[in-house]
Amino acid sequence: MVTARITVNGEVMPISPAAPTTTLLEFLRQWGFTGSKEGCAEGECGACSVMLARPGIVGRTEWIAVNACLIPVAALDGQEVVTAEGLGTPEALHPVQRELAIRGGSQCGYCTPGFVCSMAAEYYRPDRVAADGPADSEHGPNGFDLHALSGNLCRCTGYRPIRDAAFAIGTPDADDPLARRGAAAPPEPAPTVLEQDGRTFVRPATLTEAVTLLHTHTDADVVAGCTDWGVEVNIRARRADYVIAIDQLPELRVLRVEPDRFELGAALSLTELERRLAGEVPLLAELFPQFGSRLIRNSATLGGNLGTGSPIGDAAPALLALGASVVLAGPAGEREVDLADYFTGYRRSVRRPDELICAVHIPRPLARLSGFHKIAKRRFDDISSVAVAFALDVDDDVVRSVRIGLGGVAETPVRAYDTESALSGRPWAPETIAAAARVLEAEGTPLDDHRASAGYRRAMLGQSLREMYARTTEGAAV
């Protein structure tokens, strides 16, 4: 058996004797790379941010920032990691480190290595270009996208100097080794078996092998981006006996745009989908920036978001509105299920224990009008209290077709069928909207919890429809 290895700052080191649930953060700190810190252990603060070499969208290889606290180091067999220590030294600072230092962006310094890695990943983004004209509040004149730092929390409220540093960095020198790395092939995923104390982590090489393993180990944990599983390991001490990693299966990393549908591979990260779709599905383009942080989207997948079955997962309402279906693969082959029929209860679905989510299909043509409304306590990087997605066609001021997906108002994501009926075939006009908003407020079975009251959730359902109407009619009031 080939020993599992990982490359950290250019040095190859064995992963063993790490346990299958040892996170990359734990592994790095054990090896003395203590720049990365544990702040929240949930992927919300970014103190643990590091860079990974991944298959590129523009170049052959790209550096992306991820939360080291969530990813098991076993999932990175054969992969390349760069930490803040690998970017520069006190005697020879990296350009990102230098800008943070001279602009006072380090503050107490606890979170600074995480900011450095997230900022460096944006520094090396090959399609980052200087702004053509005045920059907006979220993009610097150098093309730096502040969303790259949306998952990094500064505990000293020192955001202005951090932003100033981000907007001041230039472009990598031609001889920068990390920039040159982009021209070479990305690291290949390595089939992996890591065993310790009766627990096993496996990365199969093919979908067939993965399905066979899952058929044998129906109680196995299946992981891709690990943004949910990592929280279970860190906060709830989950220790599965068998873990199957599917994030690098080539069959699950396909994106096809066909005349009658979009096929989105279940293991593509949300960032990959966002950049490769490039706005072709406007509803998803509106969803992506509101889904967690860039650090989360760099790892999280549609398959994982649907697989957890969470009633507050942001992807499901949008996909319901798009009329999506889910492709499931099992020992008997593949089958396709309408997403509206997929969820059967709280974190339950029609997916059998020996099946994997392979892809999501979105039918074409798309509805001409769409919108995603997320109600949360923060603008970005927060969990929804309510999520509402609309997709409709209006011709001659009459609603010809409409689909509405809801999250956070029932034990599963749901379609708002009653509201769809109240809109379909009726004028797209204030009287229709006022009546349909009352119907929408009665959809689902919202609860009182620490995020919002049931009454507030109902009110936001109705308000989302009024806002959708105003958006499509140049601000008309209802």
N, C-alpha and C positions, 0 to 999 in steps of 0.2 A: 504494500500500500504506500502511495506517495505521501510524504509528510506535508501537511497543510502549512503553507507559508504566506506571509504578507510582507510587502515592501513598505517601510515607513521611512520617509525622508531619505530615500535612496538606499536604505539598508534592508536586506532580506533577513527576516527573522521567523522562527517557527511559531505557529499558533499554539501547538500543544505546549504545556499541559492545560491550556484553558478549557473550561467547561463549555458545553454547548450553549449555555445561557450567559457566558461572560460577554459583556458588552465591549465594543471597541474602546470606549472611554476607560473602562477598568483595565483593559489590556495595555493601553498606552501609558497610563499612570504607573502600572506595575513595572514598566520598562523605563520609567524615569521621564517620560514626556508629560510633565505636570502643568504645562501651559493650559491645556484643556481642563476645564473645571466642571464639577457637577453643581448645578444651581437648582434645577427643578426636577431632574430625572424624568421629565415628561415631554421634552422637546419643545418647550415654550420659551426658554430664556436664551438659548444660543451660546451659553458659556462654554459648551463642549464642542463647538463647531470645528470641523476639520475639512480638508479638501480630498476628494476622491477623483481618480482618473476614470472617466466614463466614455463610452462611444459618443462621438461628436455629432452634432446636428449641422454645424457649418464646417468644421474641420474633422479630421479623423478621430481626434481625441479632445475632450474638453475637461477642464477641472470644474467640479461642482462642489458646493458646500453642503454638508449634511450634519445632523445631530449625532455625535459619537455615542451619546448616552442611550440611543435606541437600537442601534444596529449590533447584532451579535458578531463578534470578531470572526467566528466560523464562517459567516456569510461572505467574508472578504478574502477567502483563500485565493491566492494568485493575483490579488488586486494591489493597487498602489495608493498610499495615503500620504498626505503632507500635512504636518501640524505647524503651528506658529513657530516652533523651534526650527523647522526645516525651511522657513522662508528667509530668515536672516539672523544675524548675531548682533550683540551690542556694538561690536566694532564695525559691522557692515550691515546696516539695516536694509530691509527690503523697502522699496518705494512706498508701499502702503504703511509699513511701520513708521517710516520717517515722517510721512505726512501727519499721521496720528500724533506723533511725538511733538512736532514743532507747532501744531495747532491746538495743543492741550486736550486732545481727545481721549487720553488714557484715564483721567480722573483717578479713582482708587486703584484701577488696574485689574480688578478681579475678572471682569468680563472682556477685557481688551484682547486677549488671544483669540477669543471667539469672533469678535468683530474683525480682527485682522484676517482670519481665514475666510469669513463670508465676503469681506471686502476684496480680498485677493482673488477669489473665484470670479467676482464681477470684473476685476481688473484684467483678468485673462480671458474674459468672454470674447470669442473671436468676432462676433458681430456687433460689439460695442463700438459705436462711432460718435464723433462729436456732433452736437446738435446742429441741425440746419435751421438757424433762426433762434429766437428766444427760447430758453429752456423753461419748463414748467416747474412747479414746486416739488415734483417727485423725480425729476430727471435733471442731472447736472449738464453744464455746457460740454462736458467731456463724454456725454452719453451714459454716465453712471446712473443706473436704475436703483433708486432708494428702496424699492421692494426687495432688493437683494439683502437688505438688513432688517426686513420686517420681522424676522424671527430672533433678533438679538435684542436683549433687554439690558439697557444701561442702568445700573442701580444708583448712579449718582446724578441722574437727569442731565447728563452732559451731551445731549443730542446735537446741539448746534455745532460744536467743534468737530464732532464725528462726521456730521454732514459736510462741513467745510472741507475736511480731509478727503472725504469721498469724492467731492466735486473738484478737488485739486489734482488728483492723481493723473498722470499722463498715460502713455501707452508703453507696453513692455519693449525693452531693447531687443534688437535682433539676436543678440547672443544670450538672452535670458533662457536658461535651461528649461524652466517650466513652460515658457512660451513655445520653445522648440519642440517640447514633448507633444504638442498638438499635431504636429505633422506625421508622427509615427502612429502605428496601429494601437488601438486601446488594448488593455490587458484582457486576455481571454478568460471567460469564466471556467473555473476548474471544478470538475466533478469532485465532490468532497464527502468524506465520511469521517466524522469526529465523534469518538465515544469516550465517555468517562462516567464512572460510578453508575452504570446501568442506564445512562441516558445517551441518546444518539442524535446527532445533527447530520442530515444528508442533503447534498445538492445533486439531484439527478441530472443526467446529461440531456435527456429527451422527455417530451411530454408522455410518451408511452411508458417510460420507466417511472415517471412521477405517478401516473395513474396506477401502475402496478403496485408501487410502494404504498399508496394511499389505500388501495383495496386490501392490502395485508395489514396495514396499521390505520384502521378507520378512526382511531382516537388521536391521531397525530395532529400537531399544530402545523398548519400550512402558512408560511411567511413569504412576503415579498418585500415591501418597503419597511415593514416592522414598526411603523409609526403608532400602531395600536398595540401590537404584541409587546413592544419594548416597554410601554407603560405598565402592562400587566406584569412583566418580569420585575421591573424596578419598584413599583408601588405596591403591587399585590403579591409579590414573591411567587409568581407562577413558575412552575418547574415541570414542563412537559417531558414525558419519557422519550418521545420521538418527535423530531422537528424536520419538516421537509421544506427546503427553500426552492421557490419556483421563479424568482425574480429574473433569472437570466435564461430561462427556457426560450429558445428562438421562436417556437411556435406561439408563444404568448407575447411576443414583442413585435407584432406586425401592425402596421397602419396602412390601410388601403382605402382609397377614395374611388368608389365605383359608381356607375351611372345611377344605381338604385339605392345605394347605401354607403355609409361610412363604416368601416370595420376597425375598431380600436382594440388593440391587444391588451389583455387584462393586466399584463406585467409592465407595460410602459408607465413611466412616472408621469405625474400630472404636468410637470415642467416639460417633459418631452412632448406630450400631447399638445400643450399650450403653444409651444414653439413650432411644432411641425404642422399643426392645423392652421396656424397663422390667421385666425379669425374666420375660417371657412364655416365654422358652426358658431354663429354669433352668441347663442345662449351659453355655450360652454366658455366662450371668450369672456363673457361677463361673469361667469362663475369662478373661473380660475383665480383671479386676483383676490377673491374673498375666501378662498379655501385655505385655511391655515396660513402659514408663512411660506416664503420661498424655500427655507430649509426643509419644511415638511413636504412641500410639493416636489422637491428634488428626489424624494424617496417614495412618497405615497402613490398608490395606484388605484385605478377604478375598480379592479378586481378586489382589492383589499377593502375598499370603502363599501362595496356592495356585499362582500363576503361576511363582514362583521354584522351586517343586518341592523346597524344602529338606526333608530328612528330620527336621529338628529344629524345623520351624515349628509353633507351638503350635496353630494353628487346625485343621489337618488331623485330628489324633486326635479332637478333639471332633466335628467334622463327620462323620467316619467312624462314630463311635458313634451319631450322630443319623440315619444312613442318608441323608446328603445327596447331591445330584447337582449337577453343574456344567453351566450353559448356555453353549455356545460359539457365537459368531457369526462367519461367514465369508462369502465371496462367494456361496456356494450357499445361504445362509440359516442358520438356527439348528439346533443339535442338542443333545440332553441326554445327559450321560454320568454314570453312577453313579460317585461319587467313589472307590469301592473299585476301579473299573476304570480310573481316570484316570491314575495314576502308573505308568510303565513302567520306570523305572530312576533312577539318581542324577540328580536335577534334569532328568528327562525325563518326558514325558507324551504322551497321545494328541492333545493340542492341536496342530493343524497350524500351520506358520509364518505363515499368513495368517488365523489365527483369534484372536479375543479372548474372554476370559472375561467374560460379560455379567452373570451372576447365579448365586447359589447357592440351590437349593431344598431345604427341609427338610420332610419329610412330617409330616403330623399324622394321628392324635393322637400326642403325644410319649410316650415311656416315662415311667412314673410315678416311677422311681428313676433318678438320674443322679449322676455325680461326676467331677470332673477333678482328677487328681493330677499335680502338676508337681514333679519333683525337680531342684533347682538349688542352687547355692552361696549364693545370696541369696534372700531371701523375695520381693522384687519386683525388676523391671528386670534380669532375667538370662536367659541362654539355658538351655534345658532340657538336662539330662543324659538324663532320661527323662520322657516325658509319657504318661499313661494316662487314657483317658476311658471311662466306663461309661454305658450306657443299658439298663435292664432293667425288666421287669415281673414282679412276684412276686405270685401269687394263692394263697391257702391254703398259704403257705410253700413253694410250688413255683415254680421259675423258668419262666415261660411264654415269654418272649422275652428275648434279650440280644444286644447289640452292644458290642464293645470295640475302640477305636482306640488305636494305639500310635505314638509318635514317639521317635526317638533310638535305635532298636534294629535298624534295617535301613537299606538304602540309600534306601528310600522310607518314608513313613508307611504303616502296614499295619493290616489287621483281624486280630485274634487269633482266627482261625476255630477252631483246635483247642480253645482255652479256652472259646469260646462253646459248642462241642459238649459239652464236659465239664460245663457248667452247665445247658444247656437241658433242661427236663423233669425236673430233679433237685431234691431238697429244698434250700431256702435254709437250710443248716444247717452247723455246723462241719465235719462230715466231708466234705461236698461242697466246701466252700471250701478245706480243706486239700489235697484231691486236685487241685482245679482250679488252685490256686496253684502247684503243682509243674509243671502243664502250662504255665501262663503263663510261668514262669521259663525254659521251653525255646523260647518263641516268638521269632522274629526271629533275627538274626545280629549281636548287639551286638559292638562293637569296644572295644579299649583306646585311650583318647586322653587329652588333658589335662583333660577335664572329669570323666571317671569311667572305671573299669575295666569290662571286660565282665562280670566277676563281680558287681561292685556293681550294674550295670544289671539283671542277671538277678534279683538279690536284691530290688531295688526293684519289679520287676514283680510278684513274688509278694506282697510286702508291701502293694502298692497294693490288691490284691484283699482281703486280710485287713482293711485299713483301711476299705474300702468296706463290707464286711460289718459291721464293728463300728459304723460310722456309721449303718447302717440297722437295727440291732438293739440300740440303746441301750447300745453299748459292749461287746457280748459278745466274749469272747476266743476265738481259734481255736488 
